[in-house]
Amino acid sequence: MQTLVVTDRQLTYTGAQLRSLWIYDTFGLSGDALVAFTGPAKVPTEALVDHHDRRAGDFIAATSMLHLIIEHFDTSLTCAVLRQRLLMSLICDQLRQHDVPELTRRGDDLFSAQTKLSVSIATISPVSTLIHTGINIDSEGAPVEACGLQDFGIKPHQLARSIAEAYTSEMASVEAARCKVRGVP
């Protein structure tokens, strides 16, 4: 699995990036990949993938977030949701190392006390599964009570590298575990 942490520019996440081959088209990484970048989030209601949130008229907005986009070239949405939950657990582990107070994971969301720290979605395309996770850096502009990495003195690019390393290590470990067992009758 290839990874890239973009440090030379910011990108605005609009939801349009959550499509097959965006990572390849934008960064030239072919195959399963994780890309992390910082920038604002501006996802209008009509661009939301989550129909529950869309029906509620929700939207995603933030002045500054750490975005992670992951693409796996398989088409099991259940597997993608499980990978998303694993990713959120790994992020939670990384944030605990920074002593984020009262940190909890509820499904695919992270909270410090009652303030929301992240957004995340898993979806499917005709050729792949995709995950987007956004972690607030600056909570300004969020439509809900939120907190951000800057509240805890966490450097986003360093966190992104740690998350990418943990996720790729887990994916390699899963592959190794899958390949070392024999089938049973």
N, C-alpha and C positions, 0 to 999 in steps of 0.2 A: 504494500500500500504506500502510495506516494503522499508526501505532505509538503505544504508550503505555508509559511507565515509571511504575509505581505507587510513589509515595514516601510517601503518607499513612497507609499501613497495611501490615501483613504478612499473608500468606495461607499457610496450610499446604497444600502440594502432596500430594494423596492418590492421584493417578491419575485421579480422577473428572473433573478439568478437561480431560482429553484426550478431548474429544468435540466433535462438530460444534456450532457456534454458541455454545460456552461464552464466547468473547470477546464476542460480540454480547449474549448474555443477561446477562453480568456487567458489561460496560463500555460497551455501546451502540455498539461499532465494527462496522459492517456491511461485509462484503467481506473481501478478503485483509487480514490484520492480524498484527501482532506485539505481544504484551504481555509486559512484564518486571515481575517482582515479587520481593520477598525474603520468606523465611519458612522454616520447617522443611519437611522431606520425611518423609512417613510412608506409604509404599506397601507394603502387605502382599503377600505372594506371590500370592494369588488375584487381585489387581488389576493385576498386571504384564501388559503387552501382549506382551512378548518371551517366546515359549513356551519357548525354550531356557533362559532364566533361571528361568522359572516351574517347569519340570520339575526344575531343579536346587535348587528351594526357596529361591531368592534373594529378597531384598526390598530396598527402598531406604529408608534412614533417614539423616537428617542434622539436626543442631541448627539449622543456618542455611545456606540456599542462595540463590543468585540463579537464579530460574526464568525461562525464556523459553518462551512458547507461541506457535506460529505456525500460522495456518490459511490455506490456499490453496484456493480454490473450483475445484478440478479433481480428477480421480479417478485419476491415475496414481501408483501407489505407487512405481514406479521413479523417477519425477521427484521425489517427496517424499524418497526416500532420497538422491538426488543433491543436493537442496537442503539436506538435513541435513548431508551431508559438506561442502558449501560453507560452511554456517553454522559448522561446527566449525573449518574452515580459517580463516575470518574471525576467530573468537574467538581462535584460536591467534595470528594476526597481531597482534591487539590486545594479548594478553598478552605477546608478545615485546617490545612497546614499553615494558612495565613490567619487563623483564629477569627474567622468571620463569626460574629456572635449569633447564637440561636439559629444556626443554619439548618434548614430542612429541605428535603426533596419531597414534593407532592406530585407524583406521576412524572410529568416531564417539565415541571416548573421548580425553580429554586427560590427560596425565601430566606431573608434574614429577619427574624422575628415575624412580623406580619407584612413586611415590605417585600415586594416582588423584585427579584434580581435578574430573571431571565425570561425568555420566550423560546419555544421550540416546537417544531413540527416535523413529522416524517410523512413522506408521500411516495408515490410510484409514478414512473414514466413508462413508455412502451419498452424501454431497454434497460432501465435501472431503477434503483430506489435512491431516494434523496432525503437528507436531513439538513435542516437549518436550525441552528441555535444562536440566539443573540443574548449576550450578557451585558447588562448595562455597565458602561464606564461612568457616565454622568447621567443621573436619573432625570435631569431636567427634560421636560417635554413629554414624559411618559404619561399615558392617559389614566394610569392607576398609581396608587401610592407605591413608590419604588425606591430602591437604593442602587448604588453602583460601586464598581471596583475602586473608584477614587475615594469613596467613603472609608475604605479599609486600607488604603495605601498600597494597592496591588497594581503592579505594572502589567498592562494588558498583553503586550507581546511576549513577555516572559511566561505569563500564564498560558498563553496560546501554545507556546513550545512545549510546556509541561503536559498540557491536555493532548496535543498531537502525539507526543511520545507515549503517553499512557494508553491512548486509544489504539495506536498502531501495534503496540505491544500486546494488548488484549486480542486484537484481530489475528495476529501471528500465533498467539497461544491457542486460540480457538481452532485455527487451521491445523496446527500441530496435533491437537487433541483429536480432531476429526479424522486425521490420517493415520493414527496409530492403533486404532481399534479394528477388530475383525467383526464382521456381521455375525449374528446369531440366528439359528434356525427358528 
